[in-house]
């Protein structure tokens, strides 16, 4: 198992992927104020046009803003569009 993990780390490094992806820790890419990409999510906790709460391995992730929409989502990646004002991690958001 250790050898497989080392191989995966080597492949991720060669492909320029963040190591967090292997461990399930979420990676958030915030592109200006109009798009956020969340990798390694565990589903939606709450959703409305002003607040989106997403479950992750290290706690809830809260995005606040205006006209927030889920543009695309699969089991590993979620893309949100809208006017993103704030992204917070933790129990309270």
C-alpha positions in Angstrom: 0.0 0.0 0.0 2.8 2.4 0.9 4.4 1.8 -2.5 1.1 2.6 -4.3 0.8 5.9 -2.3 4.4 6.8 -3.2 3.6 6.1 -6.9 0.5 8.2 -6.7 2.4 11.1 -5.1 5.0 10.9 -7.9 2.4 10.9 -10.6 0.6 13.9 -9.0 3.8 15.8 -8.7 4.7 15.1 -12.3 1.2 16.2 -13.4 1.5 19.3 -11.2 -1.6 18.3 -9.1 -1.8 19.5 -5.5 -1.0 16.7 -3.0 -4.1 17.5 -1.1 -6.2 15.8 -3.8 -4.7 12.4 -2.8 -5.6 12.9 0.9 -9.1 14.2 0.3 -8.4 17.7 1.6 -10.4 20.2 -0.4 -8.8 22.5 -2.9 -10.6 25.7 -3.7 -9.7 27.8 -6.8 -11.3 31.3 -6.5 -11.2 33.0 -9.9 -11.9 36.7 -9.5 -15.3 37.3 -8.0 -17.3 35.3 -10.5 -16.2 31.6 -10.2 -15.1 29.1 -7.5 -13.9 25.6 -8.2 -14.1 23.1 -5.3 -12.2 19.8 -5.6 -12.7 17.0 -3.2 -16.1 18.0 -1.8 -18.5 15.7 -0.1 -21.8 17.2 -1.1 -24.0 20.2 -0.5 -25.2 21.1 3.0 -27.3 24.2 2.1 -27.9 26.1 -1.0 -29.6 29.4 -1.9 -28.5 32.3 -4.2 -26.8 34.1 -1.3 -25.1 31.2 0.6 -23.7 27.8 -0.5 -22.5 25.4 2.2 -20.4 22.5 1.1 -19.3 19.5 3.1 -15.6 18.6 3.0 -13.2 16.2 4.8 -12.0 19.0 7.1 -15.4 20.7 7.8 -17.9 22.9 6.1 -17.0 25.4 3.4 -19.3 28.4 3.1 -19.4 30.7 0.1 -21.4 33.9 0.3 -22.4 36.4 -2.4 -25.1 37.1 -4.9 -26.8 35.1 -7.6 -24.8 32.0 -6.7 -25.5 29.0 -8.9 -24.0 25.6 -9.3 -22.7 25.6 -12.8 -21.4 22.1 -12.8 -21.0 19.3 -10.3 -19.8 15.7 -10.1 -18.6 13.5 -7.3 -15.2 15.2 -7.0 -15.6 18.7 -8.4 -18.0 21.6 -8.1 -18.0 24.8 -10.1 -20.0 27.8 -8.7 -20.8 31.0 -10.6 -22.1 34.3 -9.3 -20.8 37.2 -7.4 -18.6 35.6 -4.8 -17.9 37.9 -1.8 -16.4 35.5 0.8 -15.2 31.9 1.2 -14.9 30.6 4.8 -13.8 27.2 6.3 -14.9 25.9 9.6 -17.9 25.0 11.8 -19.4 28.5 11.7 -18.7 28.8 8.0 
